Amino acid sequence: LSQKYLEDGGLPELMPETSAFFRDGLVSMRAYANSEWTLPSKASIHTGIYSTEHQMLHPKLPAEIQPGHKVLAEYLREAGYYTAWFCSNWRTTPTMGYLRGIDRFLHRNLTGGSDCKDIVMEAIEHLAAFRDKNLYVAISLMDLHHVADEIEEHLLAEVETAFEYREKRDKKGDTSVQTWYNEAKVVKYGHEIKRLDHFLGVLYDYVKKHYADDEMLVILHSDHGQTYLEDKNVIYHESRLKIPFMIRGRGVAPQQPEEWIESVDILPSILHLCGLEVPRDIDGRVPACLGGEAERDSVLTQILHPDQTYKAVIKDATHDFVFETEEAVLHDLTVNLAAYKTRLINRDTGL
Protein backbone atom coordinates (compact mmCIF):
# COMPACT_ATOMS: atom_id res chain seq x y z
CA LEU A 1 0.00 0.00 0.00
CA SER A 2 1.51 3.27 -1.18
CA GLN A 3 1.09 6.34 1.02
CA LYS A 4 1.79 8.65 -1.92
CA TYR A 5 -1.05 7.05 -3.87
CA LEU A 6 -3.36 7.56 -0.89
CA GLU A 7 -2.31 11.21 -0.62
CA ASP A 8 -2.70 11.87 -4.36
CA GLY A 9 -6.13 10.21 -4.55
CA GLY A 10 -7.31 11.32 -1.11
CA LEU A 11 -7.56 8.90 1.82
CA PRO A 12 -11.27 9.70 2.47
CA GLU A 13 -12.09 8.92 -1.17
CA LEU A 14 -9.97 5.76 -1.54
CA MET A 15 -10.35 4.34 1.97
CA PRO A 16 -13.33 5.99 3.67
CA GLU A 17 -13.55 3.37 6.43
CA THR A 18 -9.85 3.66 7.23
CA SER A 19 -9.97 7.45 7.06
CA ALA A 20 -12.89 7.63 9.48
CA PHE A 21 -11.34 5.14 11.93
CA PHE A 22 -7.92 6.78 12.12
CA ARG A 23 -9.33 10.31 12.26
CA ASP A 24 -9.09 9.88 16.02
CA GLY A 25 -5.48 8.76 15.84
CA LEU A 26 -2.12 9.41 14.19
CA VAL A 27 -1.71 9.42 10.41
CA SER A 28 1.94 9.90 9.46
CA MET A 29 2.78 12.10 6.49
CA ARG A 30 6.45 11.07 6.27
CA ALA A 31 6.94 7.35 6.88
CA TYR A 32 9.33 5.43 4.60
CA ALA A 33 10.35 1.82 4.11
CA ASN A 34 13.98 0.95 4.83
CA SER A 35 13.92 -1.64 2.02
CA GLU A 36 12.11 -1.68 -1.29
CA TRP A 37 10.63 -5.19 -1.20
CA THR A 38 8.92 -7.56 1.18
CA LEU A 39 11.56 -9.98 2.49
CA PRO A 40 14.00 -7.41 3.95
CA SER A 41 11.33 -4.83 4.75
CA LYS A 42 9.14 -7.16 6.82
CA ALA A 43 12.21 -8.43 8.69
CA SER A 44 13.17 -4.85 9.55
CA ILE A 45 9.65 -4.08 10.76
CA HIS A 46 9.57 -7.13 13.03
CA THR A 47 13.12 -6.74 14.41
CA GLY A 48 13.63 -2.97 14.35
CA ILE A 49 17.00 -3.35 12.59
CA TYR A 50 18.28 -2.54 9.10
CA SER A 51 18.53 -5.21 6.41
CA THR A 52 22.34 -5.06 6.31
CA GLU A 53 22.24 -6.32 9.91
CA HIS A 54 19.47 -8.95 9.78
CA GLN A 55 20.52 -10.01 6.24
CA MET A 56 17.09 -11.26 5.15
CA LEU A 57 17.90 -10.20 1.62
CA HIS A 58 18.30 -13.04 -0.86
CA PRO A 59 15.24 -13.93 -2.98
CA LYS A 60 16.46 -17.41 -3.96
CA LEU A 61 18.20 -18.75 -0.85
CA PRO A 62 16.62 -20.01 2.39
CA ALA A 63 16.00 -17.12 4.76
CA GLU A 64 15.55 -17.16 8.53
CA ILE A 65 15.79 -14.42 11.12
CA GLN A 66 18.93 -15.03 13.16
CA PRO A 67 18.40 -16.24 16.75
CA GLY A 68 20.07 -13.15 18.21
CA HIS A 69 17.52 -10.86 16.59
CA LYS A 70 14.37 -10.70 18.69
CA VAL A 71 11.06 -10.24 16.88
CA LEU A 72 8.08 -8.15 17.96
CA ALA A 73 5.89 -11.06 19.05
CA GLU A 74 8.59 -12.32 21.44
CA TYR A 75 8.60 -9.02 23.35
CA LEU A 76 4.82 -9.05 23.63
CA ARG A 77 4.43 -12.68 24.65
CA GLU A 78 7.04 -12.17 27.36
CA ALA A 79 4.89 -9.28 28.60
CA GLY A 80 1.88 -11.59 28.95
CA TYR A 81 0.05 -11.11 25.67
CA TYR A 82 -1.61 -14.05 23.91
CA THR A 83 -0.18 -13.67 20.41
CA ALA A 84 -1.61 -14.58 17.02
CA TRP A 85 -0.85 -13.92 13.36
CA PHE A 86 -3.15 -14.50 10.39
CA CYS A 87 -1.00 -14.34 7.29
CA SER A 88 -1.06 -14.98 3.54
CA ASN A 89 2.40 -13.54 2.85
CA TRP A 90 4.89 -16.03 1.42
CA ARG A 91 7.80 -13.88 2.64
CA THR A 92 6.81 -14.14 6.33
CA THR A 93 6.30 -17.85 6.80
CA PRO A 94 6.68 -19.63 10.17
CA THR A 95 9.87 -21.32 8.94
CA MET A 96 11.54 -17.92 8.44
CA GLY A 97 11.56 -17.28 12.18
CA TYR A 98 8.20 -15.53 12.42
CA LEU A 99 6.74 -18.36 14.50
CA ARG A 100 8.89 -17.18 17.40
CA GLY A 101 6.71 -15.58 20.02
CA ILE A 102 3.45 -16.57 18.31
CA ASP A 103 0.97 -18.73 20.22
CA ARG A 104 -1.40 -19.20 17.29
CA PHE A 105 -0.17 -18.87 13.69
CA LEU A 106 -2.48 -19.39 10.72
CA HIS A 107 -0.58 -19.21 7.43
CA ARG A 108 -2.08 -19.79 4.00
CA ASN A 109 -0.65 -18.53 0.74
CA LEU A 110 -2.84 -15.89 -0.90
CA THR A 111 -3.59 -18.34 -3.74
CA GLY A 112 -4.82 -20.88 -1.18
CA GLY A 113 -7.98 -19.07 -0.08
CA SER A 114 -6.79 -16.27 2.19
CA ASP A 115 -7.77 -12.94 0.77
CA CYS A 116 -8.64 -9.99 3.00
CA LYS A 117 -12.18 -11.11 3.82
CA ASP A 118 -10.89 -14.49 5.06
CA ILE A 119 -8.10 -12.90 7.13
CA VAL A 120 -10.41 -10.27 8.63
CA MET A 121 -12.98 -12.84 9.72
CA GLU A 122 -10.28 -15.06 11.23
CA ALA A 123 -9.10 -12.07 13.25
CA ILE A 124 -12.61 -11.21 14.44
CA GLU A 125 -13.30 -14.80 15.48
CA HIS A 126 -10.00 -14.90 17.36
CA LEU A 127 -10.81 -11.65 19.19
CA ALA A 128 -14.20 -13.07 20.18
CA ALA A 129 -12.86 -16.48 21.22
CA PHE A 130 -10.15 -15.06 23.48
CA ARG A 131 -11.90 -11.88 24.59
CA ASP A 132 -10.81 -12.33 28.22
CA LYS A 133 -7.09 -12.28 27.38
CA ASN A 134 -4.64 -9.49 26.60
CA LEU A 135 -4.21 -9.99 22.86
CA TYR A 136 -1.66 -9.20 20.19
CA VAL A 137 -3.19 -9.95 16.80
CA ALA A 138 -1.27 -9.38 13.56
CA ILE A 139 -2.85 -9.69 10.12
CA SER A 140 -1.11 -9.59 6.73
CA LEU A 141 -3.19 -8.67 3.70
CA MET A 142 -1.72 -9.50 0.28
CA ASP A 143 -4.63 -8.58 -1.98
CA LEU A 144 -2.87 -5.57 -3.51
CA HIS A 145 -0.14 -7.87 -4.83
CA HIS A 146 -2.64 -9.24 -7.36
CA VAL A 147 -2.33 -6.20 -9.61
CA ALA A 148 1.44 -6.35 -10.10
CA ASP A 149 1.37 -10.14 -10.45
CA GLU A 150 -1.48 -9.99 -13.00
CA ILE A 151 -3.73 -12.25 -10.99
CA GLU A 152 -7.41 -11.76 -11.81
CA GLU A 153 -9.18 -9.07 -9.86
CA HIS A 154 -11.61 -9.78 -7.06
CA LEU A 155 -15.30 -9.42 -7.85
CA LEU A 156 -15.91 -6.07 -6.15
CA ALA A 157 -12.91 -4.51 -7.88
CA GLU A 158 -13.56 -6.16 -11.23
CA VAL A 159 -17.10 -4.87 -11.67
CA GLU A 160 -15.88 -1.32 -10.99
CA THR A 161 -13.09 -1.54 -13.59
CA ALA A 162 -13.90 -0.14 -17.04
CA PHE A 163 -13.73 -2.71 -19.83
CA GLU A 164 -10.72 -1.10 -21.50
CA TYR A 165 -8.66 -1.74 -18.39
CA ARG A 166 -9.81 -5.29 -17.68
CA GLU A 167 -7.64 -7.09 -20.18
CA LYS A 168 -4.18 -8.17 -19.14
CA ARG A 169 -1.55 -5.95 -20.68
CA ASP A 170 1.38 -8.37 -20.25
CA LYS A 171 3.31 -5.71 -18.38
CA LYS A 172 4.53 -7.83 -15.50
CA GLY A 173 8.25 -7.43 -14.93
CA ASP A 174 10.76 -10.07 -13.90
CA THR A 175 9.39 -9.51 -10.38
CA SER A 176 6.55 -7.43 -8.98
CA VAL A 177 9.17 -4.89 -7.83
CA GLN A 178 10.38 -4.48 -11.42
CA THR A 179 6.93 -4.07 -12.91
CA TRP A 180 6.97 -0.65 -14.52
CA TYR A 181 4.32 2.00 -15.11
CA ASN A 182 1.05 0.85 -16.65
CA GLU A 183 -2.19 2.84 -16.70
CA ALA A 184 -4.43 -0.23 -16.43
CA LYS A 185 -2.58 -1.40 -13.33
CA VAL A 186 -2.98 2.01 -11.69
CA VAL A 187 -6.74 1.90 -12.28
CA LYS A 188 -7.07 -1.66 -10.97
CA TYR A 189 -4.93 -0.81 -7.96
CA GLY A 190 -7.33 1.93 -6.90
CA HIS A 191 -10.33 -0.38 -7.08
CA GLU A 192 -8.54 -3.09 -5.10
CA ILE A 193 -7.71 -0.54 -2.39
CA LYS A 194 -11.38 0.42 -2.13
CA ARG A 195 -12.34 -3.25 -1.84
CA LEU A 196 -9.74 -3.82 0.86
CA ASP A 197 -11.09 -0.86 2.81
CA HIS A 198 -14.60 -2.30 2.62
CA PHE A 199 -13.56 -5.40 4.57
CA LEU A 200 -11.28 -3.49 6.93
CA GLY A 201 -14.37 -1.50 7.84
CA VAL A 202 -15.93 -4.68 9.22
CA LEU A 203 -12.90 -5.14 11.48
CA TYR A 204 -12.92 -1.48 12.58
CA ASP A 205 -16.61 -1.73 13.49
CA TYR A 206 -15.99 -4.83 15.61
CA VAL A 207 -13.07 -3.22 17.41
CA LYS A 208 -14.99 0.00 18.14
CA LYS A 209 -17.97 -1.98 19.45
CA HIS A 210 -15.94 -4.11 21.85
CA TYR A 211 -13.04 -1.88 22.96
CA ALA A 212 -12.65 1.64 24.23
CA ASP A 213 -9.75 3.65 22.83
CA ASP A 214 -7.78 3.27 26.07
CA GLU A 215 -8.07 -0.53 25.82
CA MET A 216 -6.54 -0.93 22.37
CA LEU A 217 -3.88 0.00 19.88
CA VAL A 218 -4.66 -0.47 16.19
CA ILE A 219 -1.76 0.00 13.76
CA LEU A 220 -2.00 0.02 9.96
CA HIS A 221 1.21 0.00 7.94
CA SER A 222 2.68 -1.53 4.80
CA ASP A 223 6.14 -2.79 3.90
CA HIS A 224 6.43 -0.90 0.58
CA GLY A 225 4.43 0.75 -2.18
CA GLN A 226 4.34 -0.05 -5.91
CA THR A 227 6.79 0.66 -8.73
CA TYR A 228 4.19 0.77 -11.51
CA LEU A 229 2.42 3.80 -10.05
CA GLU A 230 4.93 6.29 -11.48
CA ASP A 231 6.36 6.56 -14.99
CA LYS A 232 9.99 6.51 -13.86
CA ASN A 233 12.78 4.05 -14.61
CA VAL A 234 13.85 3.73 -10.96
CA ILE A 235 12.41 1.73 -8.08
CA TYR A 236 13.19 4.23 -5.33
CA HIS A 237 10.56 6.86 -6.14
CA GLU A 238 7.99 8.07 -3.59
CA SER A 239 5.22 5.70 -4.68
CA ARG A 240 7.47 2.75 -3.91
CA LEU A 241 9.13 3.90 -0.69
CA LYS A 242 6.55 6.08 1.10
CA ILE A 243 4.30 3.93 3.28
CA PRO A 244 1.23 4.48 5.45
CA PHE A 245 1.72 4.41 9.22
CA MET A 246 -1.46 4.97 11.21
CA ILE A 247 -2.17 4.36 14.90
CA ARG A 248 -5.29 4.74 17.00
CA GLY A 249 -5.69 3.95 20.68
CA ARG A 250 -4.27 4.46 24.12
CA GLY A 251 -1.84 7.35 24.44
CA VAL A 252 -2.14 8.43 20.78
CA ALA A 253 -3.38 11.96 20.14
CA PRO A 254 -5.13 12.81 16.85
CA GLN A 255 -2.45 14.26 14.58
CA GLN A 256 -0.86 14.20 11.11
CA PRO A 257 2.83 14.69 11.90
CA GLU A 258 5.40 15.71 9.28
CA GLU A 259 8.13 13.98 11.32
CA TRP A 260 10.46 11.62 9.42
CA ILE A 261 9.71 8.00 10.36
CA GLU A 262 11.39 4.79 9.18
CA SER A 263 9.81 1.35 9.08
CA VAL A 264 12.28 0.15 11.74
CA ASP A 265 10.51 2.62 14.07
CA ILE A 266 7.29 0.58 14.05
CA LEU A 267 8.53 -2.01 16.58
CA PRO A 268 9.81 0.48 19.19
CA SER A 269 6.63 2.55 18.75
CA ILE A 270 4.45 -0.44 19.62
CA LEU A 271 6.60 -1.43 22.59
CA HIS A 272 6.61 2.14 23.93
CA LEU A 273 2.85 2.56 23.60
CA CYS A 274 2.36 -0.77 25.40
CA GLY A 275 4.48 0.50 28.27
CA LEU A 276 7.37 -1.85 27.54
CA GLU A 277 11.07 -1.09 27.51
CA VAL A 278 12.53 -0.29 24.09
CA PRO A 279 15.87 -2.03 23.48
CA ARG A 280 18.86 0.22 22.86
CA ASP A 281 20.65 -2.12 20.44
CA ILE A 282 18.23 -1.71 17.52
CA ASP A 283 18.12 0.85 14.70
CA GLY A 284 14.51 1.84 15.30
CA ARG A 285 13.53 4.62 17.67
CA VAL A 286 10.29 5.98 19.09
CA PRO A 287 9.17 9.01 17.05
CA ALA A 288 8.86 12.25 19.01
CA CYS A 289 5.18 12.46 18.05
CA LEU A 290 4.65 9.26 20.04
CA GLY A 291 6.71 10.29 23.04
CA GLY A 292 10.25 9.67 21.77
CA GLU A 293 13.25 11.77 22.69
CA ALA A 294 13.97 13.42 19.33
CA GLU A 295 12.85 13.57 15.72
CA ARG A 296 14.83 12.08 12.86
CA ASP A 297 16.21 14.63 10.40
CA SER A 298 16.24 12.13 7.52
CA VAL A 299 15.28 8.60 6.47
CA LEU A 300 17.33 5.84 4.83
CA THR A 301 16.37 3.18 2.28
CA GLN A 302 18.87 0.55 1.13
CA ILE A 303 18.37 -1.58 -1.98
CA LEU A 304 20.66 -4.59 -1.74
CA HIS A 305 19.63 -7.29 -4.18
CA PRO A 306 21.77 -9.82 -6.10
CA ASP A 307 22.35 -8.99 -9.78
CA GLN A 308 21.32 -5.37 -9.24
CA THR A 309 23.42 -2.36 -8.34
CA TYR A 310 23.46 -1.47 -4.65
CA LYS A 311 21.59 1.76 -3.91
CA ALA A 312 21.18 3.86 -0.80
CA VAL A 313 18.68 6.72 -0.72
CA ILE A 314 18.68 9.34 2.03
CA LYS A 315 15.72 11.74 2.17
CA ASP A 316 15.48 14.93 4.18
CA ALA A 317 13.29 18.02 4.01
CA THR A 318 15.24 19.48 1.08
CA HIS A 319 16.89 16.73 -0.93
CA ASP A 320 17.04 13.08 -1.94
CA PHE A 321 20.63 11.84 -1.95
CA VAL A 322 21.14 8.73 -4.10
CA PHE A 323 24.25 6.55 -3.92
CA GLU A 324 24.60 3.74 -6.49
CA THR A 325 27.43 1.33 -7.23
CA GLU A 326 28.69 0.80 -10.76
CA GLU A 327 28.85 -2.98 -10.30
CA ALA A 328 25.99 -5.29 -9.45
CA VAL A 329 25.70 -7.04 -6.10
CA LEU A 330 27.09 -10.58 -6.32
CA HIS A 331 25.13 -13.77 -5.59
CA ASP A 332 26.63 -13.94 -2.09
CA LEU A 333 25.47 -10.32 -1.52
CA THR A 334 29.02 -8.95 -1.70
CA VAL A 335 29.07 -5.27 -2.68
CA ASN A 336 32.01 -3.57 -4.42
CA LEU A 337 31.94 0.08 -3.30
CA ALA A 338 35.05 1.15 -5.21
CA ALA A 339 33.18 2.60 -8.19
CA TYR A 340 29.95 4.49 -7.66
CA LYS A 341 27.88 7.48 -8.68
CA THR A 342 25.80 9.92 -6.65
CA ARG A 343 22.89 12.29 -7.26
CA LEU A 344 21.50 15.11 -5.16
CA ILE A 345 17.86 15.78 -6.10
CA ASN A 346 15.87 18.77 -4.93
CA ARG A 347 12.58 17.46 -3.50
CA ASP A 348 10.59 20.48 -4.71
CA THR A 349 11.84 20.67 -8.30
CA GLY A 350 12.89 17.05 -8.90
CA LEU A 351 16.16 18.34 -10.37
Secondary structure, DSSP 8 states (H G I E B T S, - for coil): --HHHHHHH-HHHH-HHHHHHHTTSEE-SSEE-SSSSHHHHHHHHHHSS-HHHH----SSS-----TTS--HHHHHHHTT-EEEEEE--TTS-GGGTTTTT-SEEEE--GGGT--HHHHHHHHHHHHHHTTTS-EEEEE---TTHHHHHT----HHHHTTS-HHHHS------SSSTT----HHHHHHHHHHHHHHHHHHHHHHHHHHHH--GGG-EEEEE-S---GGGS--S-S-SHHHHB--EEEEETT--SB----BEEGGGHHHHHHHHTT----SSSS----GGGT-S--BS-EEEEE--BTSEEEEEEE-SSEEEEEEEEEEB-TT-----SSEEEEEEETTT--
